[in-house]
Structures are given as C-alpha cells and as structure tokens.
C-alpha cells in the first residue's frame, strides 16, 4: 500500500503533470518538515499536525536566515500536500487553511534594451561552423519567440515546421502551444539544420538542439551561453534565458502588442502572469508621453 507521500508524488506527476524538478522540490520540503516535526515535537506523522507546529517551523526557518521567498515556497509545498490529503479524505481539516504568505519585496526583472540586442546581433552577424550557428540561433529563438529554457532544450526536430514558419513547444504541465517564427529565423533554422547534418554521431537524434557530440543540451550549458553572449554588450547583473523571455514580452508590449496576444505567445494560463511585464511598457509609454506632449515643451 502506498504511503501518503508516494500517493502525493504520483498525483503531482500524473494528474498535475509537474516537472521532475518541481515534484522533487515539493517532496524535499515535506521531508524537511517531517524531520523538524520529529526533532521538535517527537511526532512522526505529519498528516496530523496543527498550524502552531507549522508556524514553529516558519519561525525556525526565518531564524536560520532562510529568505521569505524560500519560506513561502516551502509553505506552498505543504499547502499542496494538505490539500491533496483533504481531497483524498486522509484528513478532515487542512492545517494550512488560514495560512498567509510572508511579505516579500517585489523583484523587477530588468530586460535587455533594444540597443543591447542590436549590438549583440551585430557582433555575431556571420557565424561560421556548427556551434557558432547553433549558439546564435539559440539567442535569436529566445528573443523572437519568448520560449522558456526547458522548452528550447526539449524542442524536437519533428515539431519544427519550416514550410509553415511555426514551431510546437511543450510547456509547463505538458501543455503544447504553437509559436510563429519570423522569416529571418526560418532562414537561420535552415542554415543550422544543414550544419547539424554534419554532426557525425546523433545520440539524441530527435532533439532539435544538440552538442557537437550529438547529445541533448543541458540547462547549465544554455544558461552559460546566454550569460557569456550578453556579457559582451550588457552590464546588467542578471543575464539569463529568463531575462531574454522577459525582454521578448517587454519589447512586444512597448511596440504596441496587446496583452492577450503576449499571454498566448508566452504560454501563460492567466493574464495575471503576463501583467508582470507591463511595468516596463508603462515606463516606455510615460517616456514617450513626456517627450511628446506640447505642455512639456
């Protein structure tokens, strides 16, 4: 018979379709709470705890210097666990029912400017060889499609349709979406595919992006690649695939795209997720307004 933790793991994987990384993070948080509960309350079964015990863990985490953001993430894991136990009738009362998240500072992601993107593209205008062509295409795909790092790494050859200028990606919770590709990027993809055909051993042949050894790319490789490229043209502290995704959304909004269209392109399930990108669009609008209005002359 499965334990509640094992059943919860299956629920996250099979029903919620969370990624292996997310499932592992949820389960680790539950194990940490179990260990805390054992050492402080001599109680093995966290299925039957009171909120005061959970509150004690929160206080302990804060005292140990754990950030409010990290504490909130751990509490989100517990919330999901106890909701699952309530749903499956393992408990009658959810001890997290009245829990309120700790206050956290709003972190504003600073996107790359259009000038930084232009400068970068000028510096790599004529890539030569498989790796250079691949690396430039990775940067261009992030910027022109807004896809996530995991989506780019998981992109399959069969899901790139050059004739239609569309690619299909597998997003969060295994949700598929179609993303249009600019004609200039279609051309670049054609060049990349010709270079890719020269790779001698295709170990992960179904993957669109591969290493020179024919292997699927790792997340750390893609992160280092973006960081390295943008270090040449930007002094921003954060230089990552996520910042490029943020840049994609911000530049679209700054140039007149509507929020709903950007939401669909990004693969967000609600507008609330997309609205975090509007602060930069508003800043750009304010600048245009101040510069253009006659009363400010």
Phi, psi and omega in degrees: 000135182287145173283166179298325178294318179294319178294323178294319177301313179298322179298315180295320183285313190270321182267311181280340179058041177285157179290157177306322180297316181293317179300316180298319180296316179300312184292323177298319179298320180293320178295319179298320179292322176302314181295320177297316182297321179294312185287329184262333184235003180050043181235122182277328189263106180277000176291341183233074179237163175257163181295331180299327178291319178294320179299321178298322178294319178301313180299318180297318180297316180296318178298330179277002177089011177289133183293157178300325179298315180292322177298315180298324179294319178295322179292327177297323177295315179295319178303313180297320180296313182286331173296320179296316180297323179291317180298322182267010176062032174275337176225160180260333182228133178276114182292346181264006189305317185257013181292138176241135182296150176290150180290138179229147178291145178284122179261117181264119176285128179266114182286163172289150178279164177296327178294319179298320178294319180297315180298319180295314182296326177294325183287343181231038186298322186236074180294145180235130178093161186305308187293318179295318178297316179299313185296318178295321179295323178300312179300314182295322179293319177301314185286328185262353178237338181073016182291157178283161179301315181296327179291320179293316180295323182273002181299131182257147178308316184295342184262011176251109184253097183292326182295325180265347183066041183222143172236149180249125180243156178255110185267202180298144180057031177061029178274125179272146172212153180261134180237126177289148181240135180297148180307321180296328179284326176302318178298316180297322179297319178300317178296315180299315182298326177292320177292321181298326181297342180272354177291125190293314183240111180265090180291310178255068189297333182284340182283138181290309179264128181223165175277175179292347176265006177082018183258152174300141181288150178266160179296320182294324178298313183295321178297313181297323180299310181296317180299317181294314181299312186281345175295339180284334188234354186225142176259010178297145181293315183263118178226098188213168175303325181292324178294325177294321176297318178296321179296317177306309183294316182296316181294324176297314181294320179298333182258019169102001179292146178274155187299321181296320179295318179296321177303314181294319181295323181281341181080027177282146180276339179217158180294334181302323180292325183281332186294342178296340181275351188283343183297324179288323177297320179294321179297319179294319179297319180296319180297315179298317181298313181296320181287331188262335187287132183303327183292347181261007182279000000 
